[in-house]
Amino acid sequence: MVLTEWNEFRALDLRELAGRMACPRMADLRNVYSPGDVRAAGFVAYEGVGRRG
């Protein structure tokens, strides 16, 4: 779950993060990441809260 817009979280290696998770899912409450980038990194589920489309 992403709850902040801090630059440290904008620069995460999403592929590595997904690889370390048993079931890679992300809830992005700040819409820091694009859904396509997250899914391309290996996440099976992504929800950008408040994002349209």
PDBQT receptor file of N, H, CA, C and O in Angstrom, charges set to zero:
ATOM      1  N   MET A   1       0.850  -1.158   0.000  1.00  0.00    +0.000 N 
ATOM      2  CA  MET A   1       0.000   0.000   0.000  1.00  0.00    +0.000 C 
ATOM      3  C   MET A   1       0.899   1.224   0.000  1.00  0.00    +0.000 C 
ATOM      4  O   MET A   1       1.786   1.352   0.844  1.00  0.00    +0.000 OA
ATOM      5  N   VAL A   2       0.673   2.104  -0.927  1.00  0.00    +0.000 N 
ATOM      6  H   VAL A   2      -0.048   2.000  -1.612  1.00  0.00    +0.000 HD
ATOM      7  CA  VAL A   2       1.437   3.347  -1.020  1.00  0.00    +0.000 C 
ATOM      8  C   VAL A   2       0.574   4.465  -0.447  1.00  0.00    +0.000 C 
ATOM      9  O   VAL A   2      -0.518   4.746  -0.941  1.00  0.00    +0.000 OA
ATOM     10  N   LEU A   3       1.092   5.100   0.612  1.00  0.00    +0.000 N 
ATOM     11  H   LEU A   3       1.979   4.872   1.013  1.00  0.00    +0.000 HD
ATOM     12  CA  LEU A   3       0.335   6.143   1.298  1.00  0.00    +0.000 C 
ATOM     13  C   LEU A   3       1.007   7.511   1.241  1.00  0.00    +0.000 C 
ATOM     14  O   LEU A   3       0.526   8.457   1.865  1.00  0.00    +0.000 OA
ATOM     15  N   THR A   4       2.098   7.630   0.513  1.00  0.00    +0.000 N 
ATOM     16  H   THR A   4       2.488   6.861   0.007  1.00  0.00    +0.000 HD
ATOM     17  CA  THR A   4       2.855   8.868   0.505  1.00  0.00    +0.000 C 
ATOM     18  C   THR A   4       3.326   9.204  -0.905  1.00  0.00    +0.000 C 
ATOM     19  O   THR A   4       3.385   8.326  -1.766  1.00  0.00    +0.000 OA
ATOM     20  N   GLU A   5       3.656  10.453  -1.143  1.00  0.00    +0.000 N 
ATOM     21  H   GLU A   5       3.608  11.166  -0.444  1.00  0.00    +0.000 HD
ATOM     22  CA  GLU A   5       4.197  10.887  -2.425  1.00  0.00    +0.000 C 
ATOM     23  C   GLU A   5       5.695  11.152  -2.328  1.00  0.00    +0.000 C 
ATOM     24  O   GLU A   5       6.269  11.749  -3.238  1.00  0.00    +0.000 OA
ATOM     25  N   TRP A   6       6.335  10.726  -1.257  1.00  0.00    +0.000 N 
ATOM     26  H   TRP A   6       5.868  10.240  -0.518  1.00  0.00    +0.000 HD
ATOM     27  CA  TRP A   6       7.771  10.967  -1.085  1.00  0.00    +0.000 C 
ATOM     28  C   TRP A   6       8.543  10.383  -2.257  1.00  0.00    +0.000 C 
ATOM     29  O   TRP A   6       8.196   9.322  -2.776  1.00  0.00    +0.000 OA
ATOM     30  N   ASN A   7       9.589  11.083  -2.667  1.00  0.00    +0.000 N 
ATOM     31  H   ASN A   7       9.870  11.945  -2.245  1.00  0.00    +0.000 HD
ATOM     32  CA  ASN A   7      10.398  10.643  -3.802  1.00  0.00    +0.000 C 
ATOM     33  C   ASN A   7      11.025   9.271  -3.594  1.00  0.00    +0.000 C 
ATOM     34  O   ASN A   7      11.229   8.537  -4.561  1.00  0.00    +0.000 OA
ATOM     35  N   GLU A   8      11.333   8.914  -2.357  1.00  0.00    +0.000 N 
ATOM     36  H   GLU A   8      11.168   9.511  -1.572  1.00  0.00    +0.000 HD
ATOM     37  CA  GLU A   8      11.909   7.596  -2.084  1.00  0.00    +0.000 C 
ATOM     38  C   GLU A   8      10.966   6.478  -2.546  1.00  0.00    +0.000 C 
ATOM     39  O   GLU A   8      11.424   5.418  -2.971  1.00  0.00    +0.000 OA
ATOM     40  N   PHE A   9       9.681   6.707  -2.467  1.00  0.00    +0.000 N 
ATOM     41  H   PHE A   9       9.308   7.568  -2.122  1.00  0.00    +0.000 HD
ATOM     42  CA  PHE A   9       8.714   5.694  -2.871  1.00  0.00    +0.000 C 
ATOM     43  C   PHE A   9       8.432   5.754  -4.358  1.00  0.00    +0.000 C 
ATOM     44  O   PHE A   9       8.008   4.757  -4.942  1.00  0.00    +0.000 OA
ATOM     45  N   ARG A  10       8.653   6.889  -4.980  1.00  0.00    +0.000 N 
ATOM     46  H   ARG A  10       8.998   7.699  -4.505  1.00  0.00    +0.000 HD
ATOM     47  CA  ARG A  10       8.483   7.017  -6.428  1.00  0.00    +0.000 C 
ATOM     48  C   ARG A  10       9.585   6.267  -7.175  1.00  0.00    +0.000 C 
ATOM     49  O   ARG A  10       9.408   5.901  -8.337  1.00  0.00    +0.000 OA
ATOM     50  N   ALA A  11      10.704   6.041  -6.522  1.00  0.00    +0.000 N 
ATOM     51  H   ALA A  11      10.848   6.339  -5.578  1.00  0.00    +0.000 HD
ATOM     52  CA  ALA A  11      11.866   5.434  -7.169  1.00  0.00    +0.000 C 
ATOM     53  C   ALA A  11      12.046   3.956  -6.831  1.00  0.00    +0.000 C 
ATOM     54  O   ALA A  11      13.134   3.417  -7.038  1.00  0.00    +0.000 OA
ATOM     55  N   LEU A  12      11.027   3.290  -6.323  1.00  0.00    +0.000 N 
ATOM     56  H   LEU A  12      10.143   3.727  -6.155  1.00  0.00    +0.000 HD
ATOM     57  CA  LEU A  12      11.145   1.870  -5.989  1.00  0.00    +0.000 C 
ATOM     58  C   LEU A  12      11.368   1.036  -7.243  1.00  0.00    +0.000 C 
ATOM     59  O   LEU A  12      10.850   1.356  -8.313  1.00  0.00    +0.000 OA
ATOM     60  N   ASP A  13      12.135  -0.024  -7.103  1.00  0.00    +0.000 N 
ATOM     61  H   ASP A  13      12.555  -0.284  -6.234  1.00  0.00    +0.000 HD
ATOM     62  CA  ASP A  13      12.312  -0.991  -8.185  1.00  0.00    +0.000 C 
ATOM     63  C   ASP A  13      11.113  -1.934  -8.130  1.00  0.00    +0.000 C 
ATOM     64  O   ASP A  13      11.112  -2.906  -7.374  1.00  0.00    +0.000 OA
ATOM     65  N   LEU A  14      10.105  -1.644  -8.926  1.00  0.00    +0.000 N 
ATOM     66  H   LEU A  14      10.106  -0.855  -9.540  1.00  0.00    +0.000 HD
ATOM     67  CA  LEU A  14       8.851  -2.399  -8.861  1.00  0.00    +0.000 C 
ATOM     68  C   LEU A  14       9.035  -3.866  -9.227  1.00  0.00    +0.000 C 
ATOM     69  O   LEU A  14       8.381  -4.733  -8.648  1.00  0.00    +0.000 OA
ATOM     70  N   ARG A  15       9.914  -4.155 -10.177  1.00  0.00    +0.000 N 
ATOM     71  H   ARG A  15      10.446  -3.451 -10.648  1.00  0.00    +0.000 HD
ATOM     72  CA  ARG A  15      10.151  -5.550 -10.573  1.00  0.00    +0.000 C 
ATOM     73  C   ARG A  15      10.743  -6.336  -9.404  1.00  0.00    +0.000 C 
ATOM     74  O   ARG A  15      10.323  -7.462  -9.136  1.00  0.00    +0.000 OA
ATOM     75  N   GLU A  16      11.711  -5.747  -8.713  1.00  0.00    +0.000 N 
ATOM     76  H   GLU A  16      12.052  -4.832  -8.932  1.00  0.00    +0.000 HD
ATOM     77  CA  GLU A  16      12.310  -6.419  -7.558  1.00  0.00    +0.000 C 
ATOM     78  C   GLU A  16      11.281  -6.580  -6.440  1.00  0.00    +0.000 C 
ATOM     79  O   GLU A  16      11.200  -7.638  -5.817  1.00  0.00    +0.000 OA
ATOM     80  N   LEU A  17      10.507  -5.545  -6.189  1.00  0.00    +0.000 N 
ATOM     81  H   LEU A  17      10.573  -4.685  -6.695  1.00  0.00    +0.000 HD
ATOM     82  CA  LEU A  17       9.489  -5.598  -5.145  1.00  0.00    +0.000 C 
ATOM     83  C   LEU A  17       8.475  -6.703  -5.431  1.00  0.00    +0.000 C 
ATOM     84  O   LEU A  17       8.145  -7.486  -4.540  1.00  0.00    +0.000 OA
ATOM     85  N   ALA A  18       7.985  -6.771  -6.652  1.00  0.00    +0.000 N 
ATOM     86  H   ALA A  18       8.254  -6.135  -7.376  1.00  0.00    +0.000 HD
ATOM     87  CA  ALA A  18       7.024  -7.816  -7.024  1.00  0.00    +0.000 C 
ATOM     88  C   ALA A  18       7.636  -9.200  -6.864  1.00  0.00    +0.000 C 
ATOM     89  O   ALA A  18       6.958 -10.137  -6.442  1.00  0.00    +0.000 OA
ATOM     90  N   GLY A  19       8.913  -9.329  -7.199  1.00  0.00    +0.000 N 
ATOM     91  H   GLY A  19       9.463  -8.568  -7.542  1.00  0.00    +0.000 HD
ATOM     92  CA  GLY A  19       9.595 -10.618  -7.085  1.00  0.00    +0.000 C 
ATOM     93  C   GLY A  19       9.763 -11.085  -5.656  1.00  0.00    +0.000 C 
ATOM     94  O   GLY A  19       9.886 -12.286  -5.413  1.00  0.00    +0.000 OA
ATOM     95  N   ARG A  20       9.771 -10.182  -4.718  1.00  0.00    +0.000 N 
ATOM     96  H   ARG A  20       9.670  -9.207  -4.915  1.00  0.00    +0.000 HD
ATOM     97  CA  ARG A  20       9.936 -10.535  -3.306  1.00  0.00    +0.000 C 
ATOM     98  C   ARG A  20       8.613 -10.830  -2.602  1.00  0.00    +0.000 C 
ATOM     99  O   ARG A  20       8.599 -11.326  -1.475  1.00  0.00    +0.000 OA
ATOM    100  N   MET A  21       7.515 -10.524  -3.267  1.00  0.00    +0.000 N 
ATOM    101  H   MET A  21       7.526 -10.121  -4.182  1.00  0.00    +0.000 HD
ATOM    102  CA  MET A  21       6.194 -10.704  -2.649  1.00  0.00    +0.000 C 
ATOM    103  C   MET A  21       5.604 -12.055  -3.037  1.00  0.00    +0.000 C 
ATOM    104  O   MET A  21       5.736 -12.492  -4.180  1.00  0.00    +0.000 OA
ATOM    105  N   ALA A  22       4.947 -12.717  -2.073  1.00  0.00    +0.000 N 
ATOM    106  H   ALA A  22       4.839 -12.362  -1.144  1.00  0.00    +0.000 HD
ATOM    107  CA  ALA A  22       4.294 -13.996  -2.345  1.00  0.00    +0.000 C 
ATOM    108  C   ALA A  22       3.138 -13.802  -3.331  1.00  0.00    +0.000 C 
ATOM    109  O   ALA A  22       2.931 -14.638  -4.211  1.00  0.00    +0.000 OA
ATOM    110  N   CYS A  23       2.404 -12.736  -3.193  1.00  0.00    +0.000 N 
ATOM    111  H   CYS A  23       2.573 -12.058  -2.478  1.00  0.00    +0.000 HD
ATOM    112  CA  CYS A  23       1.294 -12.415  -4.088  1.00  0.00    +0.000 C 
ATOM    113  C   CYS A  23       1.355 -10.906  -4.343  1.00  0.00    +0.000 C 
ATOM    114  O   CYS A  23       0.786 -10.124  -3.581  1.00  0.00    +0.000 OA
ATOM    115  N   PRO A  24       2.043 -10.499  -5.409  1.00  0.00    +0.000 N 
ATOM    116  CA  PRO A  24       2.272  -9.077  -5.639  1.00  0.00    +0.000 C 
ATOM    117  C   PRO A  24       1.006  -8.298  -6.004  1.00  0.00    +0.000 C 
ATOM    118  O   PRO A  24       0.493  -8.385  -7.119  1.00  0.00    +0.000 OA
ATOM    119  N   ARG A  25       0.534  -7.550  -5.041  1.00  0.00    +0.000 N 
ATOM    120  H   ARG A  25       0.950  -7.479  -4.135  1.00  0.00    +0.000 HD
ATOM    121  CA  ARG A  25      -0.644  -6.690  -5.201  1.00  0.00    +0.000 C 
ATOM    122  C   ARG A  25      -0.316  -5.335  -4.623  1.00  0.00    +0.000 C 
ATOM    123  O   ARG A  25       0.428  -5.227  -3.648  1.00  0.00    +0.000 OA
ATOM    124  N   MET A  26      -0.875  -4.292  -5.229  1.00  0.00    +0.000 N 
ATOM    125  H   MET A  26      -1.479  -4.379  -6.021  1.00  0.00    +0.000 HD
ATOM    126  CA  MET A  26      -0.588  -2.944  -4.739  1.00  0.00    +0.000 C 
ATOM    127  C   MET A  26      -1.860  -2.101  -4.722  1.00  0.00    +0.000 C 
ATOM    128  O   MET A  26      -2.631  -2.083  -5.682  1.00  0.00    +0.000 OA
ATOM    129  N   ALA A  27      -2.053  -1.409  -3.610  1.00  0.00    +0.000 N 
ATOM    130  H   ALA A  27      -1.426  -1.424  -2.831  1.00  0.00    +0.000 HD
ATOM    131  CA  ALA A  27      -3.071  -0.368  -3.500  1.00  0.00    +0.000 C 
ATOM    132  C   ALA A  27      -2.309   0.946  -3.408  1.00  0.00    +0.000 C 
ATOM    133  O   ALA A  27      -1.578   1.182  -2.446  1.00  0.00    +0.000 OA
ATOM    134  N   ASP A  28      -2.482   1.787  -4.399  1.00  0.00    +0.000 N 
ATOM    135  H   ASP A  28      -3.077   1.595  -5.180  1.00  0.00    +0.000 HD
ATOM    136  CA  ASP A  28      -1.760   3.051  -4.505  1.00  0.00    +0.000 C 
ATOM    137  C   ASP A  28      -2.722   4.182  -4.168  1.00  0.00    +0.000 C 
ATOM    138  O   ASP A  28      -3.476   4.643  -5.024  1.00  0.00    +0.000 OA
ATOM    139  N   LEU A  29      -2.691   4.619  -2.933  1.00  0.00    +0.000 N 
ATOM    140  H   LEU A  29      -2.079   4.244  -2.237  1.00  0.00    +0.000 HD
ATOM    141  CA  LEU A  29      -3.638   5.641  -2.484  1.00  0.00    +0.000 C 
ATOM    142  C   LEU A  29      -3.240   7.049  -2.907  1.00  0.00    +0.000 C 
ATOM    143  O   LEU A  29      -4.014   7.988  -2.719  1.00  0.00    +0.000 OA
ATOM    144  N   ARG A  30      -2.052   7.213  -3.472  1.00  0.00    +0.000 N 
ATOM    145  H   ARG A  30      -1.423   6.450  -3.625  1.00  0.00    +0.000 HD
ATOM    146  CA  ARG A  30      -1.592   8.530  -3.923  1.00  0.00    +0.000 C 
ATOM    147  C   ARG A  30      -1.423   8.589  -5.441  1.00  0.00    +0.000 C 
ATOM    148  O   ARG A  30      -1.027   9.625  -5.975  1.00  0.00    +0.000 OA
ATOM    149  N   ASN A  31      -1.717   7.492  -6.143  1.00  0.00    +0.000 N 
ATOM    150  H   ASN A  31      -2.039   6.650  -5.710  1.00  0.00    +0.000 HD
ATOM    151  CA  ASN A  31      -1.568   7.417  -7.598  1.00  0.00    +0.000 C 
ATOM    152  C   ASN A  31      -0.168   7.817  -8.043  1.00  0.00    +0.000 C 
ATOM    153  O   ASN A  31       0.003   8.613  -8.967  1.00  0.00    +0.000 OA
ATOM    154  N   VAL A  32       0.826   7.252  -7.370  1.00  0.00    +0.000 N 
ATOM    155  H   VAL A  32       0.686   6.606  -6.620  1.00  0.00    +0.000 HD
ATOM    156  CA  VAL A  32       2.224   7.515  -7.667  1.00  0.00    +0.000 C 
ATOM    157  C   VAL A  32       2.648   6.760  -8.933  1.00  0.00    +0.000 C 
ATOM    158  O   VAL A  32       3.463   7.269  -9.704  1.00  0.00    +0.000 OA
ATOM    159  N   TYR A  33       2.115   5.571  -9.155  1.00  0.00    +0.000 N 
ATOM    160  H   TYR A  33       1.454   5.158  -8.529  1.00  0.00    +0.000 HD
ATOM    161  CA  TYR A  33       2.539   4.721 -10.258  1.00  0.00    +0.000 C 
ATOM    162  C   TYR A  33       1.450   4.605 -11.316  1.00  0.00    +0.000 C 
ATOM    163  O   TYR A  33       0.263   4.754 -11.024  1.00  0.00    +0.000 OA
ATOM    164  N   SER A  34       1.870   4.336 -12.546  1.00  0.00    +0.000 N 
ATOM    165  H   SER A  34       2.834   4.215 -12.783  1.00  0.00    +0.000 HD
ATOM    166  CA  SER A  34       0.891   4.092 -13.606  1.00  0.00    +0.000 C 
ATOM    167  C   SER A  34       0.509   2.612 -13.569  1.00  0.00    +0.000 C 
ATOM    168  O   SER A  34       1.367   1.762 -13.331  1.00  0.00    +0.000 OA
ATOM    169  N   PRO A  35      -0.753   2.299 -13.799  1.00  0.00    +0.000 N 
ATOM    170  CA  PRO A  35      -1.186   0.902 -13.760  1.00  0.00    +0.000 C 
ATOM    171  C   PRO A  35      -0.401   0.012 -14.719  1.00  0.00    +0.000 C 
ATOM    172  O   PRO A  35      -0.072  -1.124 -14.375  1.00  0.00    +0.000 OA
ATOM    173  N   GLY A  36      -0.101   0.507 -15.901  1.00  0.00    +0.000 N 
ATOM    174  H   GLY A  36      -0.368   1.429 -16.180  1.00  0.00    +0.000 HD
ATOM    175  CA  GLY A  36       0.649  -0.294 -16.871  1.00  0.00    +0.000 C 
ATOM    176  C   GLY A  36       2.049  -0.639 -16.399  1.00  0.00    +0.000 C 
ATOM    177  O   GLY A  36       2.510  -1.764 -16.588  1.00  0.00    +0.000 OA
ATOM    178  N   ASP A  37       2.730   0.324 -15.784  1.00  0.00    +0.000 N 
ATOM    179  H   ASP A  37       2.355   1.239 -15.630  1.00  0.00    +0.000 HD
ATOM    180  CA  ASP A  37       4.080   0.084 -15.275  1.00  0.00    +0.000 C 
ATOM    181  C   ASP A  37       4.074  -0.947 -14.156  1.00  0.00    +0.000 C 
ATOM    182  O   ASP A  37       4.951  -1.808 -14.088  1.00  0.00    +0.000 OA
ATOM    183  N   VAL A  38       3.086  -0.854 -13.284  1.00  0.00    +0.000 N 
ATOM    184  H   VAL A  38       2.374  -0.154 -13.339  1.00  0.00    +0.000 HD
ATOM    185  CA  VAL A  38       2.998  -1.777 -12.151  1.00  0.00    +0.000 C 
ATOM    186  C   VAL A  38       2.738  -3.194 -12.642  1.00  0.00    +0.000 C 
ATOM    187  O   VAL A  38       3.383  -4.141 -12.194  1.00  0.00    +0.000 OA
ATOM    188  N   ARG A  39       1.805  -3.333 -13.553  1.00  0.00    +0.000 N 
ATOM    189  H   ARG A  39       1.281  -2.564 -13.917  1.00  0.00    +0.000 HD
ATOM    190  CA  ARG A  39       1.500  -4.673 -14.077  1.00  0.00    +0.000 C 
ATOM    191  C   ARG A  39       2.664  -5.232 -14.883  1.00  0.00    +0.000 C 
ATOM    192  O   ARG A  39       2.942  -6.430 -14.816  1.00  0.00    +0.000 OA
ATOM    193  N   ALA A  40       3.350  -4.379 -15.647  1.00  0.00    +0.000 N 
ATOM    194  H   ALA A  40       3.123  -3.407 -15.701  1.00  0.00    +0.000 HD
ATOM    195  CA  ALA A  40       4.513  -4.828 -16.425  1.00  0.00    +0.000 C 
ATOM    196  C   ALA A  40       5.644  -5.301 -15.511  1.00  0.00    +0.000 C 
ATOM    197  O   ALA A  40       6.459  -6.134 -15.909  1.00  0.00    +0.000 OA
ATOM    198  N   ALA A  41       5.692  -4.773 -14.291  1.00  0.00    +0.000 N 
ATOM    199  H   ALA A  41       5.030  -4.097 -13.968  1.00  0.00    +0.000 HD
ATOM    200  CA  ALA A  41       6.727  -5.161 -13.330  1.00  0.00    +0.000 C 
ATOM    201  C   ALA A  41       6.422  -6.503 -12.681  1.00  0.00    +0.000 C 
ATOM    202  O   ALA A  41       7.274  -7.060 -11.990  1.00  0.00    +0.000 OA
ATOM    203  N   GLY A  42       5.216  -7.033 -12.893  1.00  0.00    +0.000 N 
ATOM    204  H   GLY A  42       4.524  -6.580 -13.455  1.00  0.00    +0.000 HD
ATOM    205  CA  GLY A  42       4.898  -8.352 -12.356  1.00  0.00    +0.000 C 
ATOM    206  C   GLY A  42       3.813  -8.387 -11.300  1.00  0.00    +0.000 C 
ATOM    207  O   GLY A  42       3.530  -9.448 -10.743  1.00  0.00    +0.000 OA
ATOM    208  N   PHE A  43       3.205  -7.255 -11.014  1.00  0.00    +0.000 N 
ATOM    209  H   PHE A  43       3.435  -6.393 -11.466  1.00  0.00    +0.000 HD
ATOM    210  CA  PHE A  43       2.107  -7.252 -10.040  1.00  0.00    +0.000 C 
ATOM    211  C   PHE A  43       0.867  -7.848 -10.683  1.00  0.00    +0.000 C 
ATOM    212  O   PHE A  43       0.556  -7.555 -11.838  1.00  0.00    +0.000 OA
ATOM    213  N   VAL A  44       0.162  -8.683  -9.934  1.00  0.00    +0.000 N 
ATOM    214  H   VAL A  44       0.415  -8.921  -8.997  1.00  0.00    +0.000 HD
ATOM    215  CA  VAL A  44      -1.040  -9.339 -10.451  1.00  0.00    +0.000 C 
ATOM    216  C   VAL A  44      -2.280  -8.490 -10.227  1.00  0.00    +0.000 C 
ATOM    217  O   VAL A  44      -3.311  -8.712 -10.862  1.00  0.00    +0.000 OA
ATOM    218  N   ALA A  45      -2.184  -7.521  -9.331  1.00  0.00    +0.000 N 
ATOM    219  H   ALA A  45      -1.346  -7.341  -8.816  1.00  0.00    +0.000 HD
ATOM    220  CA  ALA A  45      -3.311  -6.635  -9.070  1.00  0.00    +0.000 C 
ATOM    221  C   ALA A  45      -2.793  -5.254  -8.691  1.00  0.00    +0.000 C 
ATOM    222  O   ALA A  45      -1.798  -5.122  -7.977  1.00  0.00    +0.000 OA
ATOM    223  N   TYR A  46      -3.471  -4.242  -9.173  1.00  0.00    +0.000 N 
ATOM    224  H   TYR A  46      -4.279  -4.349  -9.753  1.00  0.00    +0.000 HD
ATOM    225  CA  TYR A  46      -3.129  -2.850  -8.863  1.00  0.00    +0.000 C 
ATOM    226  C   TYR A  46      -4.415  -2.060  -8.780  1.00  0.00    +0.000 C 
ATOM    227  O   TYR A  46      -5.288  -2.192  -9.638  1.00  0.00    +0.000 OA
ATOM    228  N   GLU A  47      -4.535  -1.245  -7.760  1.00  0.00    +0.000 N 
ATOM    229  H   GLU A  47      -3.825  -1.138  -7.064  1.00  0.00    +0.000 HD
ATOM    230  CA  GLU A  47      -5.688  -0.357  -7.620  1.00  0.00    +0.000 C 
ATOM    231  C   GLU A  47      -5.178   1.027  -7.275  1.00  0.00    +0.000 C 
ATOM    232  O   GLU A  47      -4.577   1.236  -6.221  1.00  0.00    +0.000 OA
ATOM    233  N   GLY A  48      -5.420   1.964  -8.166  1.00  0.00    +0.000 N 
ATOM    234  H   GLY A  48      -5.908   1.795  -9.022  1.00  0.00    +0.000 HD
ATOM    235  CA  GLY A  48      -5.116   3.365  -7.915  1.00  0.00    +0.000 C 
ATOM    236  C   GLY A  48      -6.390   4.020  -7.416  1.00  0.00    +0.000 C 
ATOM    237  O   GLY A  48      -7.285   4.298  -8.214  1.00  0.00    +0.000 OA
ATOM    238  N   VAL A  49      -6.495   4.266  -6.154  1.00  0.00    +0.000 N 
ATOM    239  H   VAL A  49      -5.768   4.040  -5.506  1.00  0.00    +0.000 HD
ATOM    240  CA  VAL A  49      -7.719   4.766  -5.550  1.00  0.00    +0.000 C 
ATOM    241  C   VAL A  49      -8.020   6.167  -6.077  1.00  0.00    +0.000 C 
ATOM    242  O   VAL A  49      -7.177   7.062  -6.019  1.00  0.00    +0.000 OA
ATOM    243  N   GLY A  50      -9.221   6.337  -6.584  1.00  0.00    +0.000 N 
ATOM    244  H   GLY A  50      -9.906   5.610  -6.631  1.00  0.00    +0.000 HD
ATOM    245  CA  GLY A  50      -9.641   7.623  -7.107  1.00  0.00    +0.000 C 
ATOM    246  C   GLY A  50      -9.236   7.864  -8.539  1.00  0.00    +0.000 C 
ATOM    247  O   GLY A  50      -9.572   8.900  -9.112  1.00  0.00    +0.000 OA
ATOM    248  N   ARG A  51      -8.521   6.925  -9.129  1.00  0.00    +0.000 N 
ATOM    249  H   ARG A  51      -8.249   6.083  -8.664  1.00  0.00    +0.000 HD
ATOM    250  CA  ARG A  51      -8.082   7.070 -10.519  1.00  0.00    +0.000 C 
ATOM    251  C   ARG A  51      -9.250   6.761 -11.439  1.00  0.00    +0.000 C 
ATOM    252  O   ARG A  51      -9.992   5.804 -11.217  1.00  0.00    +0.000 OA
ATOM    253  N   ARG A  52      -9.406   7.569 -12.463  1.00  0.00    +0.000 N 
ATOM    254  H   ARG A  52      -8.803   8.347 -12.643  1.00  0.00    +0.000 HD
ATOM    255  CA  ARG A  52     -10.464   7.326 -13.441  1.00  0.00    +0.000 C 
ATOM    256  C   ARG A  52      -9.912   6.550 -14.619  1.00  0.00    +0.000 C 
ATOM    257  O   ARG A  52      -8.770   6.752 -15.034  1.00  0.00    +0.000 OA
ATOM    258  N   GLY A  53     -10.730   5.665 -15.149  1.00  0.00    +0.000 N 
ATOM    259  H   GLY A  53     -11.657   5.502 -14.811  1.00  0.00    +0.000 HD
ATOM    260  CA  GLY A  53     -10.376   4.930 -16.367  1.00  0.00    +0.000 C 
ATOM    261  C   GLY A  53      -9.581   3.785 -16.112  1.00  0.00    +0.000 C 
ATOM    262  O   GLY A  53      -9.209   3.071 -17.043  1.00  0.00    +0.000 OA
TER     263      GLY A  53
